Amino acid sequence: MTVTSLEELLERNSRHVDSLPAEYFGDVEKGQEPATVSICCSDSRVAQEGMWSVDRPGWLFTPSTIGNQVWDCYEGQRVVDGSMLYPMAFTETKMALVVGHTGCGAVTAALKAVRNGGEGELPPGVEKWVDLLKPVIEDGLDDDRIDPDRDVSLVDQLVEFNVDRQVEFLVESDDVPDDVTVYGFVYDFQGVYGDCRGRAYLVNAEGETETLDELVPAEYADHAKRLL
């Protein structure tokens, strides 16, 4: 088990400060205009700045939720999560990314809850998000493209299915500006999609899943791949 201490945290922050070039925050001290907002699953193994090689502040807006869910509940209705919507609505961000990841614990928990009829105790703050994910898992299990007997695990198939649903929700939401482009990715650190661990595979573009290879430059053709 990995452990840390207050001393280590302060030492790590000191290294961070020492590594910053002069005027590192110069362009963003007064405000932000991120190029893209990327919502990812809350997982220590999936670092958003790392996967997109972000080397300066202000380029990437990075909310995370359990199961990379783009929605939340407000007065009994599903709405776009505020952390996801904020840059699109207020900082003129024109691109939105939904990033799932292989071996997702949230998808695994929701699958277990569906199979067990909702049995099992979770802290309320976790149970809320698992409950929001359960209808997606139920629909996925009813989808003919998903097969528990495939070599690819059921969880990883459902991860991709969930990314599709999250992208669909953003594309169809009246709250998301029409000029925002939405992409779906799966971050693979387990070699599920190929041998290149750490690659973010494009699995959805504005709801399109059949012609992804036509959207990417030829040199990145192997970055567009689906399981379903």
DRENDO-1510 file (C-alpha; in Angstrom, 1 decimal, always signed):
<recs>
REC; n; res; u; v; w
REC; 1; MET; +0.0; +0.0; +0.0 .
REC; 2; THR; +1.3; +3.4; -0.9 .
REC; 3; VAL; +1.5; +5.9; +2.0 .
REC; 4; THR; +2.6; +9.5; +2.2 .
REC; 5; SER; +3.1; +12.2; +4.8 .
REC; 6; LEU; +2.7; +15.9; +5.2 .
REC; 7; GLU; +6.4; +16.3; +4.8 .
REC; 8; GLU; +6.4; +14.5; +1.5 .
REC; 9; LEU; +3.5; +16.6; +0.2 .
REC; 10; LEU; +5.3; +19.8; +1.0 .
REC; 11; GLU; +8.5; +18.5; -0.5 .
REC; 12; ARG; +6.7; +17.5; -3.7 .
REC; 13; ASN; +5.1; +20.9; -3.9 .
REC; 14; SER; +8.5; +22.5; -3.5 .
REC; 15; ARG; +9.9; +20.5; -6.4 .
REC; 16; HIS; +6.9; +21.7; -8.4 .
REC; 17; VAL; +7.5; +25.3; -7.6 .
REC; 18; ASP; +11.2; +25.0; -8.4 .
REC; 19; SER; +10.4; +23.4; -11.8 .
REC; 20; LEU; +8.3; +26.3; -13.0 .
REC; 21; PRO; +9.8; +28.7; -15.5 .
REC; 22; ALA; +9.5; +32.4; -15.1 .
REC; 23; GLU; +6.1; +33.8; -16.1 .
REC; 24; TYR; +4.6; +30.2; -16.0 .
REC; 25; PHE; +1.2; +31.6; -14.9 .
REC; 26; GLY; +1.6; +34.9; -16.8 .
REC; 27; ASP; -1.1; +34.3; -19.4 .
REC; 28; VAL; -3.7; +32.9; -17.0 .
REC; 29; GLU; -3.3; +34.9; -13.8 .
REC; 30; LYS; -6.3; +37.1; -14.7 .
REC; 31; GLY; -8.6; +34.4; -16.3 .
REC; 32; GLN; -8.8; +31.2; -18.3 .
REC; 33; GLU; -9.9; +30.2; -21.8 .
REC; 34; PRO; -9.1; +26.4; -21.9 .
REC; 35; ALA; -9.0; +24.8; -25.3 .
REC; 36; THR; -10.9; +21.8; -24.2 .
REC; 37; VAL; -12.7; +20.3; -21.2 .
REC; 38; SER; -12.1; +16.7; -20.5 .
REC; 39; ILE; -14.1; +14.7; -18.0 .
REC; 40; CYS; -12.5; +11.5; -16.8 .
REC; 41; CYS; -13.2; +8.9; -14.2 .
REC; 42; SER; -12.0; +9.6; -10.7 .
REC; 43; ASP; -9.0; +7.3; -10.6 .
REC; 44; SER; -5.4; +7.8; -9.5 .
REC; 45; ARG; -4.1; +5.8; -12.5 .
REC; 46; VAL; -5.6; +8.1; -15.0 .
REC; 47; ALA; -3.9; +11.5; -15.0 .
REC; 48; GLN; -5.6; +13.9; -17.5 .
REC; 49; GLU; -2.7; +16.3; -17.9 .
REC; 50; GLY; -0.4; +13.4; -18.5 .
REC; 51; MET; -2.4; +11.7; -21.1 .
REC; 52; TRP; -2.7; +14.9; -23.2 .
REC; 53; SER; +0.8; +16.0; -22.5 .
REC; 54; VAL; -0.3; +19.3; -21.0 .
REC; 55; ASP; +2.8; +21.4; -20.1 .
REC; 56; ARG; +1.2; +24.8; -19.3 .
REC; 57; PRO; -1.8; +25.9; -17.2 .
REC; 58; GLY; -5.0; +27.1; -18.7 .
REC; 59; TRP; -5.1; +24.7; -21.7 .
REC; 60; LEU; -7.2; +21.8; -20.2 .
REC; 61; PHE; -10.2; +22.0; -17.9 .
REC; 62; THR; -10.3; +18.8; -15.9 .
REC; 63; PRO; -13.4; +17.7; -14.0 .
REC; 64; SER; -13.6; +14.1; -12.9 .
REC; 65; THR; -16.5; +12.0; -11.6 .
REC; 66; ILE; -17.1; +8.4; -10.6 .
REC; 67; GLY; -17.5; +6.6; -13.9 .
REC; 68; ASN; -16.7; +9.7; -16.0 .
REC; 69; GLN; -20.4; +10.7; -15.9 .
REC; 70; VAL; -21.2; +14.0; -17.5 .
REC; 71; TRP; -24.6; +14.4; -15.7 .
REC; 72; ASP; -25.9; +15.1; -12.3 .
REC; 73; CYS; -29.4; +15.3; -10.8 .
REC; 74; TYR; -31.1; +18.6; -10.1 .
REC; 75; GLU; -34.7; +18.7; -9.0 .
REC; 76; GLY; -35.2; +15.2; -10.1 .
REC; 77; GLN; -33.9; +15.7; -13.6 .
REC; 78; ARG; -30.6; +14.7; -15.2 .
REC; 79; VAL; -28.6; +17.8; -16.1 .
REC; 80; VAL; -25.1; +18.4; -17.4 .
REC; 81; ASP; -22.7; +18.3; -14.4 .
REC; 82; GLY; -21.7; +21.9; -13.6 .
REC; 83; SER; -18.0; +21.2; -13.6 .
REC; 84; MET; -18.3; +19.9; -17.2 .
REC; 85; LEU; -20.7; +22.6; -18.4 .
REC; 86; TYR; -18.9; +25.6; -16.8 .
REC; 87; PRO; -16.1; +26.1; -19.4 .
REC; 88; MET; -18.4; +25.5; -22.3 .
REC; 89; ALA; -20.9; +28.0; -21.0 .
REC; 90; PHE; -18.5; +30.7; -19.6 .
REC; 91; THR; -15.0; +30.4; -21.0 .
REC; 92; GLU; -15.8; +29.8; -24.7 .
REC; 93; THR; -14.3; +26.3; -24.7 .
REC; 94; LYS; -15.3; +24.6; -28.0 .
REC; 95; MET; -14.2; +21.0; -27.4 .
REC; 96; ALA; -15.5; +18.5; -24.8 .
REC; 97; LEU; -13.9; +15.1; -24.2 .
REC; 98; VAL; -15.4; +12.1; -22.3 .
REC; 99; VAL; -12.6; +9.8; -21.2 .
REC; 100; GLY; -13.4; +6.3; -19.8 .
REC; 101; HIS; -10.6; +3.9; -18.9 .
REC; 102; THR; -10.0; +0.2; -19.0 .
REC; 103; GLY; -10.8; -1.8; -15.9 .
REC; 104; CYS; -13.1; +0.9; -14.6 .
REC; 105; GLY; -14.0; +0.4; -10.9 .
REC; 106; ALA; -17.2; +2.4; -11.2 .
REC; 107; VAL; -18.5; +0.3; -14.1 .
REC; 108; THR; -17.5; -2.8; -12.1 .
REC; 109; ALA; -19.4; -1.6; -9.1 .
REC; 110; ALA; -22.5; -0.7; -11.1 .
REC; 111; LEU; -22.4; -4.0; -12.9 .
REC; 112; LYS; -22.2; -5.8; -9.5 .
REC; 113; ALA; -25.1; -3.7; -8.2 .
REC; 114; VAL; -27.3; -4.5; -11.2 .
REC; 115; ARG; -26.5; -8.2; -10.9 .
REC; 116; ASN; -27.2; -8.2; -7.1 .
REC; 117; GLY; -30.4; -6.3; -7.4 .
REC; 118; GLY; -28.9; -3.2; -5.7 .
REC; 119; GLU; -27.7; -5.1; -2.7 .
REC; 120; GLY; -24.5; -4.0; -0.8 .
REC; 121; GLU; -23.7; -1.0; +1.2 .
REC; 122; LEU; -21.8; +2.0; -0.2 .
REC; 123; PRO; -21.3; +5.4; +1.3 .
REC; 124; PRO; -24.1; +7.7; +0.2 .
REC; 125; GLY; -21.8; +10.0; -1.8 .
REC; 126; VAL; -20.5; +6.9; -3.8 .
REC; 127; GLU; -23.9; +5.2; -4.0 .
REC; 128; LYS; -25.4; +8.2; -5.7 .
REC; 129; TRP; -23.0; +7.9; -8.6 .
REC; 130; VAL; -23.3; +4.1; -8.9 .
REC; 131; ASP; -27.1; +4.5; -9.0 .
REC; 132; LEU; -26.8; +7.0; -11.8 .
REC; 133; LEU; -24.7; +4.6; -13.7 .
REC; 134; LYS; -26.9; +1.5; -13.2 .
REC; 135; PRO; -29.4; +2.3; -16.1 .
REC; 136; VAL; -26.5; +2.6; -18.5 .
REC; 137; ILE; -25.2; -0.8; -17.4 .
REC; 138; GLU; -28.6; -2.4; -17.7 .
REC; 139; ASP; -29.0; -1.0; -21.2 .
REC; 140; GLY; -25.5; -2.3; -22.1 .
REC; 141; LEU; -26.3; -5.8; -20.9 .
REC; 142; ASP; -29.3; -5.7; -23.2 .
REC; 143; ASP; -27.3; -4.5; -26.2 .
REC; 144; ASP; -26.6; -7.2; -28.8 .
REC; 145; ARG; -23.0; -5.9; -29.4 .
REC; 146; ILE; -22.0; -6.8; -25.8 .
REC; 147; ASP; -21.1; -10.4; -25.2 .
REC; 148; PRO; -19.9; -11.7; -21.8 .
REC; 149; ASP; -18.2; -14.6; -23.6 .
REC; 150; ARG; -15.8; -12.5; -25.7 .
REC; 151; ASP; -12.1; -12.4; -25.0 .
REC; 152; VAL; -12.5; -8.8; -24.1 .
REC; 153; SER; -13.9; -8.5; -20.6 .
REC; 154; LEU; -17.5; -7.5; -20.0 .
REC; 155; VAL; -16.4; -4.5; -17.9 .
REC; 156; ASP; -14.3; -3.1; -20.7 .
REC; 157; GLN; -17.1; -3.5; -23.2 .
REC; 158; LEU; -19.4; -1.7; -20.8 .
REC; 159; VAL; -16.8; +1.1; -20.3 .
REC; 160; GLU; -17.0; +1.8; -24.0 .
REC; 161; PHE; -20.8; +1.6; -24.0 .
REC; 162; ASN; -20.8; +4.1; -21.1 .
REC; 163; VAL; -18.6; +6.6; -23.0 .
REC; 164; ASP; -21.0; +6.4; -25.9 .
REC; 165; ARG; -23.9; +7.2; -23.6 .
REC; 166; GLN; -22.1; +10.1; -22.0 .
REC; 167; VAL; -21.2; +11.6; -25.4 .
REC; 168; GLU; -24.8; +11.1; -26.5 .
REC; 169; PHE; -26.1; +13.0; -23.5 .
REC; 170; LEU; -23.8; +16.0; -24.1 .
REC; 171; VAL; -24.6; +16.1; -27.9 .
REC; 172; GLU; -28.3; +16.1; -27.2 .
REC; 173; SER; -28.3; +18.6; -24.3 .
REC; 174; ASP; -29.8; +22.0; -24.9 .
REC; 175; ASP; -27.3; +23.4; -22.3 .
REC; 176; VAL; -24.3; +22.5; -24.4 .
REC; 177; PRO; -23.6; +25.2; -27.0 .
REC; 178; ASP; -24.1; +24.0; -30.6 .
REC; 179; ASP; -20.5; +24.9; -31.6 .
REC; 180; VAL; -18.9; +22.5; -29.1 .
REC; 181; THR; -17.5; +19.4; -30.6 .
REC; 182; VAL; -17.7; +16.3; -28.4 .
REC; 183; TYR; -15.3; +13.3; -28.5 .
REC; 184; GLY; -15.3; +10.1; -26.6 .
REC; 185; PHE; -12.1; +8.2; -25.7 .
REC; 186; VAL; -11.0; +5.2; -23.7 .
REC; 187; TYR; -7.7; +5.4; -21.9 .
REC; 188; ASP; -6.0; +2.0; -22.0 .
REC; 189; PHE; -3.3; +1.3; -19.5 .
REC; 190; GLN; -4.0; -2.5; -19.5 .
REC; 191; GLY; -3.4; -3.4; -23.1 .
REC; 192; VAL; -7.0; -4.1; -23.9 .
REC; 193; TYR; -7.2; -2.2; -27.2 .
REC; 194; GLY; -3.6; -2.8; -28.2 .
REC; 195; ASP; +0.0; -3.1; -27.0 .
REC; 196; CYS; +0.4; +0.7; -26.5 .
REC; 197; ARG; -0.4; +1.3; -22.9 .
REC; 198; GLY; -1.3; +4.8; -22.0 .
REC; 199; ARG; -3.0; +5.5; -25.3 .
REC; 200; ALA; -6.3; +7.3; -25.4 .
REC; 201; TYR; -8.3; +5.6; -28.1 .
REC; 202; LEU; -11.0; +7.6; -30.0 .
REC; 203; VAL; -14.2; +5.6; -29.8 .
REC; 204; ASN; -16.8; +8.2; -30.5 .
REC; 205; ALA; -17.1; +11.6; -32.3 .
REC; 206; GLU; -20.3; +13.5; -31.9 .
REC; 207; GLY; -22.2; +10.2; -31.7 .
REC; 208; GLU; -20.5; +8.8; -34.7 .
REC; 209; THR; -18.8; +5.4; -34.2 .
REC; 210; GLU; -18.6; +3.8; -37.6 .
REC; 211; THR; -16.3; +6.0; -39.5 .
REC; 212; LEU; -13.8; +7.1; -36.9 .
REC; 213; ASP; -10.8; +6.2; -39.1 .
REC; 214; GLU; -11.9; +8.8; -41.6 .
REC; 215; LEU; -11.6; +11.5; -38.9 .
REC; 216; VAL; -8.1; +11.0; -37.7 .
REC; 217; PRO; -4.9; +11.9; -39.7 .
REC; 218; ALA; -3.3; +8.8; -41.3 .
REC; 219; GLU; -0.3; +8.8; -38.9 .
REC; 220; TYR; -2.8; +8.4; -36.0 .
REC; 221; ALA; -5.0; +5.7; -37.7 .
REC; 222; ASP; -4.3; +3.2; -34.9 .
REC; 223; HIS; -5.6; +5.7; -32.3 .
REC; 224; ALA; -9.2; +5.2; -33.4 .
REC; 225; LYS; -10.4; +1.8; -32.4 .
REC; 226; ARG; -13.6; +0.3; -30.8 .
REC; 227; LEU; -14.5; -2.9; -29.0 .
REC; 228; LEU; -18.2; -2.7; -29.9 .
</recs>
